[in-house]
Each structure stands twice: as structure tokens, then as C-alpha cells.
Amino acid sequence: MLSLHQLRLLRELAYRGTIAAVAEALAYSPSAVSQQLSLLERKTGVTLLERSGRRVALTPAGVNLVRHAEVILEHLEAAQAELAGGKGASGPLRLGIYPSAARFLAAGLLAALRSHSPDVQPWIQEVDPAEASDALRAGALDLALVHSYDGLSPVSEPGIRSRPVFAERMLLAAPADPAALGWRFEETDDAVWKWRHAPWILPTPGTLCHTVVTRLCETSGFRADSWHRVDDYDTTLQLVAAGAGVAVVPETSALTPPPGVRVTPLPLIRRSAVAHRGGATAHPALGAFVTALREVLPPGLDAGPG
């Protein structure tokens, strides 16, 4: 009989590449992970892994078993969702929310969940969208609010599904009186090109937000001259107000921009979705979360389908 626990470990190894990474993600020791995978090989009587230094590659048989594991685990998730549907949303609910959304949604979201689903026990963790899928597959999160940008296709994550919930326009934030700062600029219909000579406040390199902003500038024909690297949008807007540079920020982070900041809509949309494990589409906790989320969204945001 195959062990679900061992199949999960094999699946994580397929995505993470090293036993150490699997152990860290699932809070096991590397020796415990290695032992369980060895037991799985003995049970099947087939070589599933090929070791090369610190990395471990799956054999064709291992890859095939992971494919079956995905189907098995998704069916198990669907069965759990069906059973939960009989009693409604209840119990612990581990929510991951990307930082800029957590700042304006977290408090209201908790209040709405308590009001509509008093038997749910939510806790919230800030999580970068790039880390959400791993946390969901590992069972560290039940649901995660993630985002993607039009024109930059999100990477398809095995075992993960998503449900759109809202979309927002991205804005260019600039000092209200740039001439007083001695910046060179020209009036143009291109809201990005106008600031090609200005200093830019960019997100941290390697993040999706950094990629989007730098590509936006490149599409307008220049490379952003970045003097500051900041991920927190409240801090970014305060720096813009102080004349430190210009920046691209989401609409929900600039509903009330600080004095001295002027925002201009850009032809760029950020879409947020609730990500969950495959098979959990009908879980009542997902419906409860989406209902509470849409209740606390600022007016005017496109709620998206479903």
C-alpha cells in the first residue's frame, strides 16, 4: 500500500530539487525525508531517485509516480471538501495574503469572516505570491491571495488552482511639483516616457513587481534609473512625496496618496486571485473567504468573474 505521506514527499522533491529543501518546507529533518523516500522505493520495488551531489533527480518511474500522486492528492482534497460541505465553513483557516493587500484588507477581512462564518478560526500570514504555491502544497496554508499582471503570464503551478476576485489599475506616482526639483521632463501622452530622466523607486530585483515595472519602462523606450529599492508601497509613496523619485504603485495602495503626490493611471492591470490546492474548489472555506473579501474591497474595484 502506497503511503500518502511518502507520495507528498516525492511530489515536493519533484518541485524543490533537494531533500534539504523538502525538509525545510515541511519541517522535517533531511534524514527523515530521505528515510521515507527510501521506504517508498522499497515498497514499490522500483528505483525512483537518482542522486547527484546534493541534488536528487527523479527517474522516469519517479516522474510517472508523481503524476499519479497529483491525481490521488487532488481527489483526496475533493473528498475532504465534499465532507466539509456537509457542515459548512468551520475550523482553522490558514490564509496567506501578499503584503500590499494585507495592509488594506486584513483587519476588515477578519471582521467579515467572524460576522459571516463564526465557526471559522482564521489566521493570516503575509506571503509573497512567488512562495504561495509551495506553502499551499506543503499544507502550511489553506488559501492564498496572490496577484499577476496583464501582459506577464503567471506560471502554471502543478496541483494549484485559482479563483479571480478583483482587478486594479496600476498608477504612476510622481511629485506634484517636479519642476521645483529641477527634473528634466516633457509633456507627452506617454505617462511613463515623460519620466525617463527622473530617478525611479523600484521594487526589489527578482520580484514580480520589479520585473513588471522595468519592462514597462523598456516598452516605453528607456531603462529606469533606480536610486531606491523599496517593496513597501506606503514607504514608496512617502519617498515620492519627499521628491526622491517616481514609482509605479497599485490603486489600492494609493487610495489616499500623501500630500505632494500626483498619481496617473497606467495601461497596466494587476489581477488578484485566491489560490488553493486542486480539488478544493467546492470547499466551504473558499466560498466564505471570497464572500468576506468582496465585502471589504474598496468601491469601484472590478470583482472579476465567479
Secondary structure, 3 states (H helix, E strand, C coil): CCCHHHHHHHHHHHHHCEHHHHHHHHCCCHHHHHHHHHHHHHHHCCCCEEEECCEEEECHHHHHHHHHHHHHHHHHHHHHHHHHHCCCCCEEEEEEECHHHHHHHHHHHHHHHHHHCCCEEEEEEECCHHHHHHHHHHCCCCEEEEEEECCECCCCCCCEEEEEEEEEEEEEEEECCHHHHCCCCCCCCCCCHHHCCCEEEECCCCCHHHHHHHHHHHHCCCCCEEEEECCCHHHHHHHHHCCCCEEEEEHHHCCCCCCCEEEEEEEEEEEEEEEEECCCCCCHHHHHHHHHHHHHCCCCCECCCC
